[in-house]
Amino acid sequence: MPAQINRATAEAARQHFNAGAIEAYLTTLYAPDCIAHFLPPGMPQGHTGLRLFYSAFMAGFPDAQLHFDDILSDGDGLAVRFHIDARHTGEFNGIPATGKRITFTGITIMRFVDGKVVERWSESDMLGLLQQLGAIPQPA
């Protein structure tokens, strides 16, 4: 039963993310003291760091849509292969808005306790994202 609850929680959070409701996304998915191994060095953990991370992302890509491509679950673990589609209409990591439509992929692994993520590992194709924005040249 926990695997079904964890999947339902992730899906509810995805819907909040797609609606641009970042606070609802955070409080639906994450425990307040969650350890997010993907946050940049020096960024605080828990809701504080996650709020900073997702707010910065959404400032650059306010129409971002998160899609789950595959979900694997077992016990307290949930792994998701995902992609995000968005248009770059605001500043992102010092890159002024380009108006470009981007898509990037990622994989995340989450550990749940009592229906909330307490630990998360995530890898996303940030190189591909920066190439699509023109911030890094495409390979020849």
DSSP file (Angstrom, degrees, kcal/mol; ACC not computed):
  #  RESIDUE AA STRUCTURE BP1 BP2  ACC     N-H-->O    O-->H-N    N-H-->O    O-->H-N    TCO  KAPPA ALPHA  PHI   PSI    X-CA   Y-CA   Z-CA
    1    1 A M     >        0   0    0      0, 0.0     4,-2.0     0, 0.0     3,-0.4   0.000 360.0 360.0 360.0 -39.0    0.0    0.0    0.0
    2    2 A P  H  >  +     0   0    0      0, 0.0     4,-2.9     0, 0.0     5,-0.2   0.884 360.0  57.2 -56.2 -36.9    2.8    2.6    0.7
    3    3 A A  H  > S+     0   0    0      1,-0.2     4,-2.2     2,-0.2     5,-0.2   0.907 107.6  47.2 -60.9 -40.8    3.9    2.3   -2.9
    4    4 A Q  H  > S+     0   0    0     -3,-0.4     4,-2.3     2,-0.2    -1,-0.2   0.895 112.6  49.1 -66.8 -39.8    0.4    3.3   -4.1
    5    5 A I  H  X S+     0   0    0     -4,-2.0     4,-2.5     2,-0.2    -2,-0.2   0.915 110.8  50.3 -64.8 -43.0    0.3    6.2   -1.7
    6    6 A N  H  X S+     0   0    0     -4,-2.9     4,-2.4     2,-0.2    -2,-0.2   0.896 110.9  49.0 -63.9 -40.7    3.8    7.4   -2.8
    7    7 A R  H  X S+     0   0    0     -4,-2.2     4,-2.4    -5,-0.2    -1,-0.2   0.918 111.6  49.2 -63.0 -43.4    2.7    7.3   -6.4
    8    8 A A  H  X S+     0   0    0     -4,-2.3     4,-2.4     2,-0.2    -2,-0.2   0.891 111.0  50.2 -64.3 -39.4   -0.5    9.2   -5.7
    9    9 A T  H  X S+     0   0    0     -4,-2.5     4,-2.4     2,-0.2    -2,-0.2   0.929 110.8  48.8 -63.7 -45.5    1.5   11.8   -3.7
   10   10 A A  H  X S+     0   0    0     -4,-2.4     4,-2.4     1,-0.2    -2,-0.2   0.900 112.3  48.9 -62.1 -40.6    4.0   12.3   -6.6
   11   11 A E  H  X S+     0   0    0     -4,-2.4     4,-2.0     2,-0.2    -1,-0.2   0.910 110.8  49.3 -66.7 -42.4    1.1   12.6   -9.1
   12   12 A A  H  X S+     0   0    0     -4,-2.4     4,-1.7     1,-0.2    -2,-0.2   0.914 112.4  48.7 -62.4 -41.6   -0.7   15.2   -6.9
   13   13 A A  H  X S+     0   0    0     -4,-2.4     4,-2.7     1,-0.2    -2,-0.2   0.904 107.6  55.3 -64.5 -41.1    2.6   17.2   -6.6
   14   14 A R  H  X S+     0   0    0     -4,-2.4     4,-2.6     1,-0.2    52,-0.3   0.904 106.2  51.3 -58.1 -42.2    3.2   17.0  -10.4
   15   15 A Q  H  X S+     0   0    0     -4,-2.0     4,-1.2     2,-0.2    -1,-0.2   0.888 110.0  48.9 -64.3 -38.9   -0.2   18.6  -10.9
   16   16 A H  H  <>S+     0   0    0     -4,-1.7     5,-2.4     2,-0.2     4,-0.4   0.924 110.7  51.1 -64.1 -44.3    0.6   21.4   -8.5
   17   17 A F  H ><5S+     0   0    0     -4,-2.7     3,-1.7     1,-0.2    -2,-0.2   0.936 109.4  50.1 -57.1 -48.3    4.0   21.9  -10.3
   18   18 A N  H 3<5S+     0   0    0     -4,-2.6    -1,-0.2     1,-0.3    -2,-0.2   0.750 108.4  52.9 -65.6 -24.4    2.2   22.1  -13.7
   19   19 A A  T 3<5S-     0   0    0     -4,-1.2    -1,-0.3    -3,-0.3    -2,-0.2   0.486 116.7-115.3 -86.1  -3.6   -0.2   24.7  -12.3
   20   20 A G  T < 5S+     0   0    0     -3,-1.7     2,-1.4    -4,-0.4    -3,-0.2   0.628  72.3 138.6  79.1  13.1    2.7   26.8  -11.1
   21   21 A A     >< +     0   0    0     -5,-2.4     4,-2.4     1,-0.2    -1,-0.2  -0.609  20.0 167.4 -92.0  76.2    1.7   26.3   -7.5
   22   22 A I  H  > S+     0   0    0     -2,-1.4     4,-2.9     1,-0.2    -1,-0.2   0.868  71.5  53.3 -64.3 -39.6    5.2   25.8   -6.1
   23   23 A E  H  > S+     0   0    0      1,-0.2     4,-2.5     2,-0.2    -1,-0.2   0.927 112.1  45.5 -62.5 -42.8    4.2   26.1   -2.4
   24   24 A A  H  > S+     0   0    0      2,-0.2     4,-1.9     1,-0.2     5,-0.2   0.888 111.7  53.5 -65.1 -38.6    1.5   23.4   -2.8
   25   25 A Y  H  X S+     0   0    0     -4,-2.4     4,-2.2     2,-0.2     5,-0.3   0.951 111.9  44.9 -57.9 -50.3    4.1   21.3   -4.8
   26   26 A L  H  X S+     0   0    0     -4,-2.9     4,-2.5     1,-0.2    -2,-0.2   0.933 116.1  43.6 -61.3 -49.1    6.6   21.6   -1.9
   27   27 A T  H  < S+     0   0    0     -4,-2.5    -1,-0.2     1,-0.2    -2,-0.2   0.756 114.9  50.1 -75.1 -23.0    4.1   20.9    0.9
   28   28 A T  H  < S+     0   0    0     -4,-1.9    -1,-0.2    -5,-0.2    -2,-0.2   0.903 124.0  26.4 -75.2 -42.5    2.5   18.0   -0.9
   29   29 A L  H  < S+     0   0    0     -4,-2.2    88,-3.3    -5,-0.2     2,-0.3   0.898 111.6  59.2 -91.4 -43.9    5.7   16.2   -1.9
   30   30 A Y  E  <  -a  117   0A   0     -4,-2.5    88,-0.2    -5,-0.3    -1,-0.1  -0.692  68.4-128.9-104.9 140.4    8.4   17.0    0.7
   31   31 A A  E >   -     0   0A   0     86,-2.8     3,-2.0    -2,-0.3    -3,-0.0  -0.527  40.6-110.0 -67.5 148.6    8.8   16.6    4.4
   32   32 A P  E 3  S+     0   0A   0      0, 0.0    15,-1.9     0, 0.0    16,-0.3   0.799 118.0  41.6 -55.6 -31.0    9.8   20.0    5.9
   33   33 A D  E 3  S+     0   0A   0     13,-0.2    13,-0.1    14,-0.1    85,-0.1   0.036  84.4 154.7-106.4  26.1   13.4   18.7    6.7
   34   34 A C  E <   -     0   0A   0     -3,-2.0    12,-2.0    83,-0.2     2,-0.7  -0.176  41.8-133.7 -53.8 141.6   13.9   16.7    3.4
   35   35 A I  E     -a  119   0A   0     83,-2.2    85,-2.3    10,-0.2     2,-0.7  -0.914  19.9-168.2 -98.9 115.4   17.4   16.2    2.3
   36   36 A A  E >   -a  120   0A   0     -2,-0.7     3,-1.6    83,-0.2    85,-0.2  -0.886   6.9-168.2-108.1 101.3   17.6   17.0   -1.4
   37   37 A H  T 3  S+     0   0    0     83,-2.6    84,-0.2    -2,-0.7    -1,-0.1   0.592  82.1  64.1 -67.7 -10.1   21.0   15.8   -2.7
   38   38 A F  T 3  S+     0   0    0     82,-0.4    -1,-0.3     2,-0.1    83,-0.1   0.544  74.6 109.9 -91.6  -8.3   20.5   17.7   -6.0
   39   39 A L  S <  S-     0   0    0     -3,-1.6     3,-0.1     1,-0.1    11,-0.1  -0.391  80.8 -97.6 -67.9 145.2   20.5   21.2   -4.4
   40   40 A P    >   -     0   0    0      0, 0.0     3,-2.0     0, 0.0    -1,-0.1  -0.232  52.3 -82.9 -60.0 150.9   23.6   23.3   -5.2
   41   41 A P  T 3  S+     0   0    0      0, 0.0    -3,-0.0     0, 0.0     0, 0.0  -0.252 116.2  21.6 -55.1 139.0   26.4   23.4   -2.6
   42   42 A G  T 3  S+     0   0    0      1,-0.3    -3,-0.0    -3,-0.1     0, 0.0   0.249  90.5 124.5  87.4 -13.2   25.7   25.8    0.2
   43   43 A M    <   -     0   0    0     -3,-2.0    -1,-0.3     1,-0.1     6,-0.1  -0.614  68.5-108.6 -78.8 139.1   22.0   26.0   -0.4
   44   44 A P        -     0   0    0      0, 0.0     8,-0.1     0, 0.0     2,-0.1  -0.251  31.8-125.9 -64.4 155.5   20.0   25.2    2.7
   45   45 A Q     >  +     0   0    0      4,-0.1     4,-1.0     3,-0.1     3,-0.5  -0.286  67.1  37.3 -89.9-178.9   18.1   21.9    2.8
   46   46 A G  H  > S-     0   0    0    -12,-2.0     4,-2.3     1,-0.2     5,-0.2  -0.176 119.0 -32.1  71.6-166.3   14.4   21.3    3.5
   47   47 A H  H  > S+     0   0    0    -15,-1.9     4,-2.6     1,-0.2    -1,-0.2   0.810 134.7  61.8 -57.6 -32.0   11.6   23.5    2.3
   48   48 A T  H  > S+     0   0    0     -3,-0.5     4,-1.7   -16,-0.3    -1,-0.2   0.963 110.7  36.2 -61.6 -53.1   13.8   26.6    2.6
   49   49 A G  H  X S+     0   0    0     -4,-1.0     4,-2.6    -3,-0.2    -2,-0.2   0.890 117.3  52.4 -67.5 -40.4   16.3   25.4    0.0
   50   50 A L  H  X S+     0   0    0     -4,-2.3     4,-2.9     1,-0.2     5,-0.3   0.892 107.6  52.5 -63.3 -39.5   13.7   23.7   -2.2
   51   51 A R  H  X S+     0   0    0     -4,-2.6     4,-2.2    -5,-0.2    -1,-0.2   0.920 111.2  46.8 -62.0 -43.9   11.7   26.9   -2.3
   52   52 A L  H  X S+     0   0    0     -4,-1.7     4,-2.0    -5,-0.2    -2,-0.2   0.931 114.5  47.6 -62.1 -46.3   14.7   28.9   -3.4
   53   53 A F  H  X S+     0   0    0     -4,-2.6     4,-1.9     1,-0.2    -2,-0.2   0.950 116.9  39.9 -61.7 -52.9   15.6   26.3   -6.1
   54   54 A Y  H  X S+     0   0    0     -4,-2.9     4,-2.8     1,-0.2    -1,-0.2   0.841 112.8  55.4 -71.6 -32.3   12.1   25.9   -7.6
   55   55 A S  H  X S+     0   0    0     -4,-2.2     4,-1.6    -5,-0.3    -1,-0.2   0.909 108.8  48.3 -64.4 -41.2   11.4   29.6   -7.4
   56   56 A A  H  X S+     0   0    0     -4,-2.0     4,-1.0    -5,-0.2    -2,-0.2   0.902 113.6  47.5 -65.2 -40.9   14.5   30.4   -9.4
   57   57 A F  H >X S+     0   0    0     -4,-1.9     4,-1.9     1,-0.2     3,-0.7   0.944 112.5  47.9 -65.2 -47.1   13.6   27.7  -12.0
   58   58 A M  H 3< S+     0   0    0     -4,-2.8    -1,-0.2     1,-0.2    -2,-0.2   0.761 102.1  64.2 -69.1 -24.4   10.0   29.0  -12.3
   59   59 A A  H 3< S+     0   0    0     -4,-1.6    -1,-0.2     1,-0.2    -2,-0.2   0.877 113.2  35.0 -63.5 -35.6   11.1   32.6  -12.7
   60   60 A G  H << S+     0   0    0     -4,-1.0    30,-1.5    -3,-0.7    29,-1.3   0.765 133.5  27.0 -86.1 -27.9   12.8   31.5  -15.9
   61   61 A F    ><  +     0   0    0     -4,-1.9     3,-1.9    27,-0.2    -1,-0.2  -0.532  65.5 163.6-135.5  65.5   10.3   29.0  -17.0
   62   62 A P  T 3  S+     0   0    0      0, 0.0    -1,-0.1     0, 0.0    -4,-0.1   0.697  77.9  51.7 -64.8 -18.7    6.9   29.9  -15.5
   63   63 A D  T 3  S+     0   0    0     24,-0.5    22,-0.1     2,-0.1    25,-0.1   0.217  79.4 151.6-100.1  16.2    4.9   27.7  -17.9
   64   64 A A    <   -     0   0    0     -3,-1.9     2,-0.5    23,-0.1    22,-0.2  -0.141  29.3-159.1 -53.1 136.2    7.0   24.6  -17.1
   65   65 A Q  E     -B   85   0A   0     20,-2.8    20,-2.1   -46,-0.1     2,-0.5  -0.983   3.6-151.2-122.8 121.9    5.2   21.3  -17.5
   66   66 A L  E     -B   84   0A   0     -2,-0.5     2,-0.4   -52,-0.3    18,-0.2  -0.794  13.3-169.7 -94.7 127.8    6.5   18.2  -15.8
   67   67 A H  E     -B   83   0A   0     16,-2.8    16,-1.9    -2,-0.5     2,-0.6  -0.969  16.7-141.2-120.6 132.6    5.7   14.8  -17.4
   68   68 A F  E     +B   82   0A   0     -2,-0.4    14,-0.2    14,-0.2     3,-0.1  -0.839  21.0 175.7 -91.0 120.4    6.3   11.4  -15.9
   69   69 A D  E     +     0   0A   0     12,-3.0     2,-0.3    -2,-0.6    13,-0.2   0.814  69.3   3.4 -94.1 -36.7    7.6    9.0  -18.5
   70   70 A D  E     -B   81   0A   0     11,-1.6    11,-2.2     2,-0.0     2,-0.4  -0.989  61.4-164.8-147.6 144.6    8.2    6.0  -16.3
   71   71 A I  E     -B   80   0A   0     -2,-0.3     2,-0.4     9,-0.2     9,-0.2  -0.996   5.1-177.5-133.0 129.3    7.6    5.3  -12.6
   72   72 A L  E     +B   79   0A   0      7,-2.8     7,-3.3    -2,-0.4     2,-0.4  -0.991  10.9 179.3-122.5 132.1    9.1    2.4  -10.6
   73   73 A S  E     +B   78   0A   0     -2,-0.4     2,-0.3     5,-0.2     5,-0.2  -0.986  14.0 165.6-137.7 147.5    8.2    1.9   -7.0
   74   74 A D  E >   -B   77   0A   0      3,-2.2     3,-2.5    -2,-0.4     2,-0.1  -0.864  64.7 -46.3-158.0 120.2    9.0   -0.5   -4.3
   75   75 A G  T 3  S-     0   0    0     -2,-0.3    -1,-0.1     1,-0.3    37,-0.0  -0.339 126.3 -11.4  57.2-122.2    8.3   -0.1   -0.6
   76   76 A D  T 3  S+     0   0    0     -2,-0.1    36,-3.2    -3,-0.1     2,-0.3   0.374 119.8  91.9 -91.4   4.6    9.4    3.4    0.5
   77   77 A G  E <   -BC  74 111A   0     -3,-2.5    -3,-2.2    34,-0.2     2,-0.4  -0.784  47.1-179.4-106.2 145.8   11.2    4.1   -2.8
   78   78 A L  E     -BC  73 110A   0     32,-2.2    32,-3.1    -2,-0.3     2,-0.4  -0.981   5.6-168.2-140.9 125.8   10.0    5.8   -6.0
   79   79 A A  E     -BC  72 109A   0     -7,-3.3    -7,-2.8    -2,-0.4     2,-0.4  -0.954   8.4-171.8-115.6 135.8   12.0    6.3   -9.1
   80   80 A V  E     -BC  71 108A   0     28,-2.6    28,-2.5    -2,-0.4     2,-0.5  -0.991  18.3-156.8-132.0 128.5   10.8    8.5  -11.9
   81   81 A R  E     +BC  70 107A   0    -11,-2.2   -12,-3.0    -2,-0.4   -11,-1.6  -0.921  37.8 167.2 -95.5 127.1   12.1    9.1  -15.4
   82   82 A F  E     -BC  68 106A   0     24,-2.8    24,-2.1    -2,-0.5     2,-0.3  -0.829  30.1-154.2-136.2 168.0   10.7   12.5  -16.4
   83   83 A H  E     -BC  67 105A   0    -16,-1.9   -16,-2.8    -2,-0.3     2,-0.4  -0.983  11.0-147.6-141.9 154.4   10.9   15.4  -18.9
   84   84 A I  E     -BC  66 104A   0     20,-2.6    20,-1.8    -2,-0.3     2,-0.4  -0.981   6.4-164.6-122.9 131.3   10.0   19.1  -18.6
   85   85 A D  E     +BC  65 103A   0    -20,-2.1   -20,-2.8    -2,-0.4     2,-0.3  -0.933  27.9 140.8-110.2 137.1    8.7   21.2  -21.4
   86   86 A A  E     - C   0 102A   0     16,-2.1    16,-3.2    -2,-0.4     2,-0.4  -0.986  46.6-116.9-164.4 167.3    8.8   25.0  -21.0
   87   87 A R  E     - C   0 101A   0     -2,-0.3     2,-1.3    14,-0.3   -24,-0.5  -0.965  30.3-126.5-114.3 136.0    9.4   28.4  -22.7
   88   88 A H        +     0   0    0     12,-2.8    11,-3.1    -2,-0.4    10,-0.7  -0.661  51.4 145.7 -84.4  92.3   12.3   30.5  -21.4
   89   89 A T        +     0   0    0    -29,-1.3     2,-0.3    -2,-1.3     8,-0.2   0.381  58.2  39.8-112.4   1.6   10.5   33.8  -20.6
   90   90 A G  S    S-     0   0    0    -30,-1.5     8,-0.2    -3,-0.1   -30,-0.1  -0.904  98.7 -68.9-142.0 170.8   12.4   35.1  -17.6
   91   91 A E        -     0   0    0     -2,-0.3     2,-0.4   -32,-0.1   -30,-0.1  -0.364  45.7-173.9 -62.9 138.0   15.9   35.2  -16.3
   92   92 A F  B >   -E   95   0B   0      3,-2.1     3,-2.2   -32,-0.1   -35,-0.1  -0.956  68.5 -23.5-137.4 116.6   17.4   31.8  -15.4
   93   93 A N  T 3  S-     0   0    0     -2,-0.4    -1,-0.0     1,-0.3   -36,-0.0   0.863 128.5 -48.3  50.5  41.8   20.8   31.5  -13.7
   94   94 A G  T 3  S+     0   0    0      1,-0.2    -1,-0.3     0, 0.0    -3,-0.1   0.445 110.7 125.5  81.6   0.5   21.8   34.9  -15.1
   95   95 A I  B <   -E   92   0B   0     -3,-2.2    -3,-2.1    -5,-0.1    -1,-0.2  -0.833  60.2-130.1 -93.4 117.2   20.6   34.1  -18.6
   96   96 A P        -     0   0    0      0, 0.0    -6,-0.1     0, 0.0    -5,-0.1  -0.249  41.9 -76.1 -62.9 155.3   18.1   36.7  -19.9
   97   97 A A        -     0   0    0     -8,-0.2    -8,-0.2     1,-0.1    -6,-0.1  -0.224  45.0-178.5 -53.1 134.7   14.9   35.4  -21.3
   98   98 A T        -     0   0    0    -10,-0.7    -9,-0.2    -8,-0.2    -1,-0.1   0.571  34.8-129.9-109.2 -17.0   15.3   34.0  -24.8
   99   99 A G        +     0   0    0    -11,-3.1     2,-0.1     1,-0.3   -10,-0.1   0.469  59.2 145.5  76.6   1.0   11.7   33.1  -25.6
  100  100 A K        -     0   0    0    -12,-0.3   -12,-2.8   -13,-0.1     2,-0.5  -0.451  51.1-128.2 -75.7 142.9   13.0   29.6  -26.7
  101  101 A R  E     -C   87   0A   0    -14,-0.2     2,-0.3    -2,-0.1   -14,-0.3  -0.779  34.8-172.5 -86.2 131.7   11.0   26.5  -26.1
  102  102 A I  E     -C   86   0A   0    -16,-3.2   -16,-2.1    -2,-0.5     2,-0.3  -0.867  18.9-168.6-125.8 157.5   13.1   23.9  -24.3
  103  103 A T  E     +C   85   0A   0     -2,-0.3     2,-0.3   -18,-0.2   -18,-0.2  -0.977  13.7 171.9-140.7 132.5   12.7   20.2  -23.3
  104  104 A F  E     -C   84   0A   0    -20,-1.8   -20,-2.6    -2,-0.3     2,-0.2  -0.982  17.8-139.3-140.7 158.2   15.0   18.4  -20.9
  105  105 A T  E     +C   83   0A   0     -2,-0.3    20,-2.6   -22,-0.2     2,-0.3  -0.630  21.5 165.0-111.9 165.9   15.0   15.0  -19.3
  106  106 A G  E     -CD  82 124A   0    -24,-2.1   -24,-2.8    18,-0.2     2,-0.4  -0.985  26.3-134.8-167.5 170.4   15.9   13.6  -15.9
  107  107 A I  E     -CD  81 123A   0     16,-2.5    16,-2.7    -2,-0.3     2,-0.4  -0.998  22.1-173.2-134.6 136.4   15.7   10.8  -13.4
  108  108 A T  E     -CD  80 122A   0    -28,-2.5   -28,-2.6    -2,-0.4     2,-0.4  -0.975  12.4-158.9-133.0 147.2   14.9   11.1   -9.8
  109  109 A I  E     -CD  79 121A   0     12,-3.0    12,-2.6    -2,-0.4     2,-0.4  -0.995  16.2-171.4-125.0 127.2   14.9    8.7   -6.9
  110  110 A M  E     -CD  78 120A   0    -32,-3.1   -32,-2.2    -2,-0.4     2,-0.5  -0.932  15.0-152.7-122.9 142.2   12.8    9.6   -3.8
  111  111 A R  E     -CD  77 119A   0      8,-2.9     7,-3.0    -2,-0.4     8,-1.3  -0.970  20.5-157.6-113.6 124.9   12.6    7.9   -0.4
  112  112 A F  E     - D   0 117A   0    -36,-3.2     2,-0.4    -2,-0.5     5,-0.2  -0.738  16.4-176.8-103.9 146.8    9.3    8.4    1.4
  113  113 A V  E >  S- D   0 116A   0      3,-2.5     3,-1.3    -2,-0.3    -2,-0.0  -0.963  80.7 -10.9-136.9 125.2    8.3    8.2    5.1
  114  114 A D  T 3  S-     0   0    0     -2,-0.4     3,-0.1     1,-0.2   -38,-0.0   0.866 131.0 -52.0  53.5  41.0    4.7    8.7    6.1
  115  115 A G  T 3  S+     0   0    0      1,-0.2     2,-0.3  -113,-0.0    -1,-0.2   0.549 118.8  97.8  80.2   7.9    3.7    9.8    2.5
  116  116 A K  E <  S- D   0 113A   0     -3,-1.3    -3,-2.5  -107,-0.0     2,-0.4  -0.960  78.7-108.1-129.3 147.8    6.4   12.6    2.2
  117  117 A V  E     +aD  30 112A   0    -88,-3.3   -86,-2.8    -2,-0.3    -5,-0.3  -0.606  34.7 172.0 -73.3 124.9    9.8   12.6    0.6
  118  118 A V  E    S+     0   0A   0     -7,-3.0   -83,-2.2    -2,-0.4     2,-0.3   0.568  71.0  20.6-106.1 -16.5   12.5   12.7    3.2
  119  119 A E  E     -aD  35 111A   0     -8,-1.3    -8,-2.9   -85,-0.2     2,-0.4  -0.970  66.8-177.1-154.4 137.4   15.4   12.2    0.8
  120  120 A R  E     -aD  36 110A   0    -85,-2.3   -83,-2.6    -2,-0.3   -82,-0.4  -0.997  10.9-169.9-143.3 136.0   15.8   12.8   -2.9
  121  121 A W  E     + D   0 109A   0    -12,-2.6   -12,-3.0    -2,-0.4     2,-0.3  -0.957  19.2 176.3-116.4 139.5   18.5   12.2   -5.5
  122  122 A S  E     - D   0 108A   0     -2,-0.4     2,-0.4   -14,-0.2   -14,-0.2  -0.992  19.1-169.0-150.8 138.5   18.0   13.7   -9.0
  123  123 A E  E     + D   0 107A   0    -16,-2.7   -16,-2.5    -2,-0.3     2,-0.3  -0.998  15.7 177.7-126.3 127.0   20.0   14.0  -12.2
  124  124 A S  E     - D   0 106A   0     -2,-0.4     2,-2.2   -18,-0.2     3,-0.3  -0.924  41.0-107.7-128.8 154.1   18.8   16.3  -15.0
  125  125 A D     >  +     0   0    0    -20,-2.6     4,-1.8    -2,-0.3     5,-0.1  -0.485  52.4 155.2 -80.7  71.8   20.3   17.2  -18.4
  126  126 A M  H  >  +     0   0    0     -2,-2.2     4,-2.7     2,-0.2    -1,-0.2   0.820  70.0  58.8 -70.1 -31.0   21.3   20.7  -17.5
  127  127 A L  H  > S+     0   0    0     -3,-0.3     4,-2.2     2,-0.2    -1,-0.2   0.947 107.6  46.3 -61.0 -47.2   24.0   20.7  -20.2
  128  128 A G  H  > S+     0   0    0      2,-0.2     4,-2.3     1,-0.2    -2,-0.2   0.886 111.5  52.4 -61.5 -38.9   21.3   20.1  -22.8
  129  129 A L  H  X S+     0   0    0     -4,-1.8     4,-1.6     2,-0.2    -2,-0.2   0.946 110.5  46.7 -61.5 -48.9   19.1   22.8  -21.2
  130  130 A L  H  X>S+     0   0    0     -4,-2.7     5,-2.0     1,-0.2     6,-1.1   0.848 111.4  52.4 -64.7 -34.0   22.0   25.4  -21.4
  131  131 A Q  H ><5S+     0   0    0     -4,-2.2     3,-1.0     4,-0.2    -1,-0.2   0.910 107.1  52.1 -65.7 -42.0   22.7   24.4  -25.0
  132  132 A Q  H 3<5S+     0   0    0     -4,-2.3    -2,-0.2     1,-0.3    -1,-0.2   0.838 109.5  50.1 -62.9 -32.1   19.1   24.9  -26.0
  133  133 A L  H 3<5S-     0   0    0     -4,-1.6    -1,-0.3    -5,-0.2    -2,-0.2   0.591 114.6-118.6 -80.6 -10.9   19.2   28.4  -24.4
  134  134 A G  T <<5S+     0   0    0     -3,-1.0    -3,-0.2    -4,-0.5    -2,-0.1   0.559  83.1 118.8  84.4   8.3   22.4   29.2  -26.3
  135  135 A A  S   <S+     0   0    0     -5,-2.0    -4,-0.2     1,-0.2    -5,-0.1   0.756  80.8  31.4 -78.0 -24.4   24.4   29.7  -23.1
  136  136 A I  S    S-     0   0    0     -6,-1.1    -2,-0.3    -9,-0.1    -1,-0.2  -0.999  96.9-109.5-131.1 134.0   26.8   26.8  -24.1
  137  137 A P        -     0   0    0      0, 0.0    -6,-0.1     0, 0.0    -5,-0.1  -0.288  30.9-113.8 -65.4 147.7   27.6   26.0  -27.7
  138  138 A Q        -     0   0    0     -7,-0.2   -10,-0.0     1,-0.1     2,-0.0  -0.480  43.0 -94.2 -70.8 148.9   26.3   22.8  -29.2
  139  139 A P              0   0    0      0, 0.0    -1,-0.1     0, 0.0     0, 0.0  -0.354 360.0 360.0 -64.0 148.9   28.9   20.2  -30.1
  140  140 A A              0   0    0     -3,-0.1    -2,-0.0    -2,-0.0     0, 0.0   0.484 360.0 360.0 -68.2 360.0   30.2   20.4  -33.7
